[in-house]
Amino acid sequence: MRKRQIIAIGGAAIPPELDNLRLVEYFLRQTRRKKPKVCFIGTAHGDGETGRLRFYAGFSRFNCVPVHLPLFARTPRDLESFILDHDAIYVGGGNTRSMLAVWRDWGLDTH
């Protein structure tokens, strides 16, 4: 089994903030994959379009495969397989308390 780690970043780390590109590069390097599959979870801001679009606009600049997990719209049936199929999970900011309540409802907090 690969070593797992949590990288916590405060504040906006999704480009286009050019001063944060090194944070994204570091984040992606930690996967030890040539083209990592990165999943964005924007539950804390209600799966808002702005955060999702910023994620795709920013991460599309890098050698990775960006996807997102919607929990307020059409959601994959097998969340565990969906999550484990990715090399990195990028969780957007917002209301953490509400996010955790939604995650518990979906059983995402157990994966």
N, C-alpha and C positions, 0 to 999 in steps of 0.2 A: 504494500500500500504506500502511495506517495505521502510525503510529509505534508500536513495541512497547516496553514497559518492564517491569522487574521491580520490585515493591514488596515488600521483605522486612520482616516484622514479627516480632519476637521475643516469645514468651509468648502467652498466650491472647488472641486478638483477636476471637473470636466472641462476640457477646452471649450470655447475658444480662448480662455484665459491663458495666454502664452507663457506666463510665468509658472504655470502648473504642468507643463508638458513633461518635465522631468519626473514628476510624481506618477504620471500615467506610464511613462517608460519603465520606471522602477516596478510599478504594480504588475505590468505585463511580463517583465523579466522574471519575476518570482514564480511564474508558472513553469518555467524551464521548457517551454514549448516554442517551436518556430513560428507557429501561427495559432495562438491560443483562442479558444472559444470563450468569449466573455459575455456573461448574462447580466443585464441591468434589471434591478428590481426597484421600481419607483413607488412602492406602496405608501411610503411616508408622505408623499405629496399627492396621494390619490391617483396614481398612475397618470399624472398630468402630461399633456402633450409636450409642453415646453421642456421638461426634464428629459423626456425620452428623445426628443429631437436633438437636444444638446449632446446627449450621450452618443447618438449615431453620428452626428457631425464631428464630434471630437475623436471618438475611437476609430472612425473610418479612416483617419489619417495614419493609423498604425497598422502594422502587419498582424491583424487579428480578425476574428469573425465575431462582430457584435450582434447580439440578439437581446430581446427583452422578455420579461415574464410579466404579463398583465394579470393582476388579481381582481380587477374591477371590471374586466371584460372577458372575452373568451380565454379560458385558462386551460392548459394541458390537463388531461385527466390524471396522468401519473406524474405528480410533481416530483417525487423522489427521483425517478429516472431522468426527468427533464433537468433537474438541478445537477445531478451527478454526471450528466453528459457534458458539463462545462468545466473548463479549466480554472475559471475565476468568476466570482460573483461580485458585482459592483452594486452596492445598495445606496440609493440616493437619499438625500436628507429631507427633513420635514418634520412631521409630527410622529415622533418615535413611539409614543404611547398608543396612538391609533394604529400605527403600522404593526406593532406587536400583537394587538388585538385581532387584526385581520389575519396575520400569520398563524396565530393560535387557532382561529376558526378554520383555516385551510389545512392545519396540521403541518405547516411549513416550519414551525419552531422545533419540530422533532427531527428534522433531517440534517 
